[in-house]
């Protein structure tokens, strides 16, 4: 069920996904499910993080698969609206596990993003 939701997304069938990607994600998820019963319950933050997004001063690269769930797109849009230093990278043809389905695209985009951060940090650039 988790693979169906996060790997396939709401717009694809399991047979439309690379079987190697499905296996890799399943292998990655399995330890989390095995540890779930022993995990400490999450502690609420005060104030909640959603109310502190405008306080973020670090640059963020937000990666979104265009076939991800609508709620993920809603959250992504909120992050872009609330955080000053966000660069959104929309990857076509993938759902939530974009980095596993399009590693080459992401691996090319990250150095570009980091280089831009370095250029922006040079004296006189801000």
N, C-alpha and C positions, 0 to 999 in steps of 0.2 A: 504494500500500500504506500509506503514511503517513497519507493522508487517511482511508482506511478505518479505520485503527486509532484515530487521535486525534480525527477529526471525527465519524464515524459511531458509534464505540465498539462494544462487543461486542453491543449490544442492538438496533441499528437497521441497516437497509439504506441504501445510498447514496441511493435514491430518496425516503427519508423526511427528507432534509436539504435545507434551502434551497440551491438551486444557487449563489446568490450567496455564501453562506458558504463553500461548498466551493471556489469560485474564489478568494475572498479568502485563505483559508488556504493554498491551493496557491501563490498568488503570494507570500505571506509566507515559506513554507518553501523555495521554490526557491533563493534565494541561499545558504541554509545548506547545502543539498546540494552546490551548486557549489563552496563554500569548504571542504567537508569534507576534501578531499585535502590541503589546505595548512595545516590547523589543527595547532597544537601539541597533542600528546597530553595528556590531563588529568594533573595531578600529584596523587598521594595526599596527603591531609592527615594530620598527626600531632599529636594524636590525631584519629581520624576524626570528622567533623561529627556523626554519629549519637550519639556519646558526649558531645557538648557542648550538646545541645538545651536542657537544664535551665539552662544559663548565659545563655540569651537573656533580655534584660530589655526588649525593645521589644514593642509591641503588634503583633499579626499578624492580618490578616484572611485566612482560608483559604477559598478558593472551590472548591467541589466540585460537579461535575455528577452527578446521581444515576444517570445512565446510563454513567458512566465505567467503566473497567476495574476489576476487583476489586482489583488490586494498588494502584491509586491510592487506593481507599477504605481499604485496609490502611495505606498510608503516611499518609494523612490522619488516621486514628485514632491512629496512633503519635504524630504531631505534636501532636494535641490532648492526649494523655496526658502528653507530655514537656515541653511548653512552657507556662509559666504564663499568659501573656497572649495566648491565641488566641481569636479569635471565628470560628467555622465558619459559613459560609453555604452551605447546600445548595440548588442550583438544580435544580428538577424539569424533566425532559424534555430534558436536554442531556448531552453526554458531556464530553470533556476541554477542548474549546474553548468553555467556558461563556461567557466574556466576549464572544466573537464571535457566539454564538447568542442571548444574552440581554443585550445591552449596556445596554438601558434599566434592567433590574433591577439590574445591577451599578453602573451610573452613579447610581442612586438610593441604593444601599447604601453606597457609599464615603463620600459626605459625612456620612451618619449615623454611620458608624464613626469618621471623623475628629472629628466633633463630640463623640462620646462620649469619645474620647481627650483632647480638650481639656478637657471637664468633669472627667474623672478627674484631670487634672494640676493643677487648681485647689488652692490651699493648703487643707489640712484634709481633702482628699478621699482621701488614701492612708493 
